[in-house]
Amino acid sequence: MQHVNDTTPRRYAIVGTGSRARMYTRALTGTHRDQGRLVALCDTNATRMAVHNRIVTEAGLDPVPTYSASDFTRMLKEERVDEVIVCTVDRTHADYIVAALDAGLDAITEKPMTADLDGLRRINEAQARTGGRVTVGFNYRYNPVHRQLRDLIASGVIGEVGSVHFEWLLDLRHGADYFRRWHRDKTQSGGLLVHKASHHFDLVNWWIGARPTEVFSWGRLFFYGDENGRRHGLAGDYERGHDSPAAEADPFALHMGDSPDLTALYLDAEHEDGYRRDLNVFGPGITIEDDMSVLVGYDTGARLSYHLVAYAPWEGYRIAITGSRGRLELDMTEFDHTSPHQDESTPVRGMPAPKDNTSARLVLRRHWQPAEEIPIAVGEGPHGGGDQVMLDSLFGGADDGIRPDHADGGNALLTGLAANASIDSGAPVRIADLLGTDR
Ligand SMILES: NC(=O)c1ccc[n+]([C@@H]2O[C@H](COP(=O)([O-])OP(=O)(O)OC[C@H]3O[C@@H](n4cnc5c(N)ncnc54)[C@H](O)[C@@H]3O)[C@@H](O)[C@H]2O)c1
């Protein structure tokens, strides 16, 4: 196995060759090809692996070997892999992380690190057994504004943090997309408190340097799903967007045929595994929530109040962190609104282009002093520029003190799992009780 500090490019294999994995395939065959080599692909679906190999050949490189999921361990050996990049559905992350660690390798995993307690235990045990490195792709840490917020808090400008108030809004374009496919099944994704909020819980842990100890949560399906659709007069009588006349006029219906990318990655791949990417968001069978409120207590004594909704007219977030000397407030509009009408800027019905009207404001309010607006630089590209900086860090190898490890992945996940348990029981949940330890 090659060690982290060697100068020859590390050999990477990607498992889970869906939409998100394209960022890593493009980086390793394009922008970061001198820093890392893509040497193999693995998935349950050969059509999707072929789409990734087209990205490889379009970059002027030879296609890389492809392996079915059952041949994952054989691939690691045959292709002399140094590090695995896990981009499968959340429920399966732990299997691949543990197999990579047990083969003596490192693993980068997309968030959430895993979707359940059993997966968390297995990853922690494998990491302790092997000493391998696990990195969790919390790209929001790499967003320059989020880093600036952390630096400000660490500088002591607001003193000791007592409370965090955090509201995250997913709009009708992005929010709805979690209700069309595997994310809508809680056993696959852990629900949005695990799948999505793990980003946000990680940010809070990292910003205030704390670990969660106790969680209370309410959550419900308010907007999506068949009953809510009927109640709000939004339900369309169709199972999926593709080839459904009844879906034609529904702004929530995804028409994959409008998009060559979605067609290649999903429609053309359906015959292999029956994975349908475009289910009716007002159809039956949804087991996740779309409206969640959470209270979290931390080992430092700080408290968080958090709210996530997945049916908002705009996308962005509001954060207020109050300490013993003052308060920091960050207001971020990522997408001002979306329009469902198909036109040149919105070629794919059901996936309207966001009207990108990013605006951000960071304000410092010190005790007894007027508010002070702090100049900020919002990054370019997805996730406030976080993706690009994260790739530089992952493949450039620089230790920037940000790289989230298995402990960070676990602390973010535990907040979401405790919140899910609290929704089920109606009572607060201590993390120690969830883990069965005295942590
Ligand atoms: N950090 C971010 O901003 C961000 C954004 C999007 C997605 N993600 C994460 O990336 C991961 C993938 O999401 P996506 O949107 O690309 O999903 P996707 O459905 O497009 O891709 C998932 C892939 O996993 C494959 N797969 C399913 N079960 C498998 C198994 N047992 N073994 C091997 N392959 C299997 C599927 O065939 C598919 O190709 C998720 O964990 C998600 O949370 C992160």
The ligand as an ORCA input file, in Angstrom:
! r2SCAN-3c Opt
* xyz 0 1
  N     -21.833     16.169     -0.280
  C     -22.785     16.473     -1.124
  O     -23.043     17.631     -1.353
  C     -23.546     15.378     -1.824
  C     -24.375     15.685     -2.909
  C     -25.065     14.622     -3.518
  C     -24.922     13.342     -3.054
  N     -24.100     13.095     -1.991
  C     -23.947     11.713     -1.485
  O     -23.440     10.888     -2.507
  C     -23.970      9.572     -2.388
  C     -24.576      9.152     -3.719
  O     -25.644     10.034     -4.056
  P     -26.118     10.209     -5.574
  O     -26.972     11.403     -5.616
  O     -24.945     10.138     -6.459
  O     -27.020      8.902     -5.755
  P     -27.240      8.052     -7.094
  O     -28.490      7.306     -6.864
  O     -27.115      8.918     -8.287
  O     -26.001      7.042     -7.106
  C     -25.876      5.976     -6.207
  C     -25.104      4.857     -6.910
  O     -24.877      3.786     -5.961
  C     -25.073      2.561     -6.655
  N     -25.355      1.517     -5.683
  C     -26.491      1.287     -4.983
  N     -26.335      0.243     -4.145
  C     -25.063     -0.188     -4.312
  C     -24.299     -1.234     -3.723
  N     -24.793     -2.031     -2.782
  N     -23.027     -1.389     -4.142
  C     -22.485     -0.585     -5.093
  N     -23.157      0.417     -5.676
  C     -24.440      0.613     -5.291
  C     -26.228      2.848     -7.607
  O     -26.310      1.910     -8.631
  C     -25.865      4.249     -8.085
  O     -25.028      4.200     -9.206
  C     -24.970      9.608     -1.225
  O     -24.378      9.100     -0.074
  C     -25.257     11.089     -1.052
  O     -25.544     11.447      0.287
  C     -23.411     14.078     -1.393
*
